[in-house]
Amino acid sequence: MESNSGQLDELIDNLVKSKNYLDRQVEFKTNYPNLIDTFNSRIEILQQNNKPTIKIVSSSANLEDILRIKAKAKAKAKLRSLYSFEVVCPINNIYKIADNCSAIFLFYLSDQKITPHHQKLIDLATKRNISLFILVKQEQSENGTKTLAKWIESQEYKQIYRLSFPFDDFFDLNSSQHIDLYLQFLINLAVEINRKFVCQHSQDIVAKVEQFFSKEKKSNWQNIKQLKEDYLQGKEINDYRQFIINKTFNKINQQQQQKILYLKQKINQSRSNYLNLFIPDSWLFEIQQLIDSSQIELVKEANGTYLYLTINNSEKTKYIHDYILEAYQYKITQALAFQWSKINHVYGEGGLNTFIDRTKAKLSEINLLQSSAIELLKIDTDTELVPQLNITDVIDPYCLQLNSRILFDYNYIQGSWLKLLIFVCVGTIIYLISKLYFGTGIYIGFFILIFQLTNILTGQNIKTLKLKQHQKDLQRTVNNRYQNLVRLIVDHLINTLIISLDRKNQAYQHKIDAISDLAHQELDRIKQDIDRLQVKQNRLEQDRIKIKSWFD
């Protein structure tokens, strides 16, 4: 018995060792306290009830007999020190009977049968390695069999020959010899029953350990699986990084480059709308019509008299260079707003706005990205500043004025007196020749002199012609210069749009890169969570093996 007591003490020591070991595993968030409670409960049970329990089981009709059997056993001090005895009558819950039980004595009368319900109890006891014995009392009745062998033969339970019968014949409760044999039988069973008692507790502890770790590992694995389903579409980390994140952002970047290239092409194509001389609303055509309809004005300045072109509108007359500065500043502002709106809403099936919406939809396929991260791409085009271009950044107003005038030459009057002298000489010669040869020269010469003198002195025709000629020259010169000016303005307009688009694209790319970084950071965080759960899974298996080894 000392060896059996030692086995029980060793079992308790292993329970304490297991409990202390689990107490030290604080780095993992597990339900080890639950298993520790199980160990504490089992330690308490073994310390309070350190004897095997023998259950005497029978139908309610035999209650008096099994109570006598229990009383006979408990009357012996030796047996009281070895076992605890319980009477179970009737046989209802077979699982409750099998719990905390090391041996079962099934008691029958000779006229009773082993029922199917009793057979289930026998099978359960065999499965749980519970020692089971059959005691049969002879009943003096017409249905009672005469011998134990006949009773065994009469049973329908086919496995009955595998059961243990302490006596070769019926058990006589009134026979002191039978009682003594029964009590001695129990004493002789002590070593085996105690071994099974310790073994049953060990097996039960191992079963609870296996059940606990199986549940924990399953729960932990479900957490890993749930993380992969929630964030990784069921894929592994590396596969998700390569085929979802990297592939998505590579495609977005490729589409972005194509979109920006297409928008730049559309911007450059709009150049022809401004510079096509054969389109009524083109800027070149408008400037030509404006110059053709201009008037001239003489302006005396410190260094001379200049001809300027003027534009007459409903409000007031303006010099053409002032008009151009004002009118084309307005045109530039309107053109930038118009083109920027097309870039955002029209070009390429909805412009940048539609492209951004499609990009956000594409990013939403990356499960691990929060909606707040995707909203980083949000661009409010209603409040977005339109690109600006100041015409004075393109041309200098003073230079424009200088290139919009010509010097008017008043020396034509001095030239007229020279012409008068020439005509007087010519007229005198004509007069002399006419008089010498025709006798009429005085009249011809006189009329010629009067005509030329009047024409020169008034100078009106010459001045008018000269002004008209200067006007045409100025219009032609200004037209050429202003067409170059319009081309220059359009070049700066296109460049402003492209530079603004590049800046917007750069800002957009920064946002895409930031979202990409967030996706990789989130993936790294999930990887850490999965790795931690995987380490926990491995640790659970190690702890299971370690603790189980102490009870094998």
Secondary structure by P-SEA (a helix, b strand, c coil): caaaaaaaaaaaaaaaaaaaaaaaccccccaaaaaaaaaaaaaaaaaaccbbbbbbcccccaaaaaaaaaaaaaacaaaaacbbbbbbccccccccccccccbbbbbbcccccccaaaaaaaaaaaaaccbbbbbbbbbccccccccaaaaaaacccccccccccccccccccccaaaaaaaaaaaaaaaaaaaaaaaaaaaaaaaaaaaaaaaaaaaaaaaaaaaaaaaccccccaaaaacccaaaaaaaaaaaaaaaaaaaaaaaaaaccccccccccccaaaaaaaaaaabbbbbbbcccbbbbbbbbbcccccccaaaaaaaaaaaaaaaaaaaaaaaaacccccccaaaaaaaaaaaaaacccccccccccccccccccccbbbbccccccaaaaaaaabbbbbcaaaaaaaaaaaaaaaaaaaaaaaaaaccccaaaaaaaaaaaaaaaaaaaaaaaaaaaaaaaaaaaaaaaaaaaaaaaaaaaaaaaaaaaaaaaaaaaaaaaaaaaaaaaaaaaaaaaaaaaaaaaaaaaaaaaaaaaaaacc
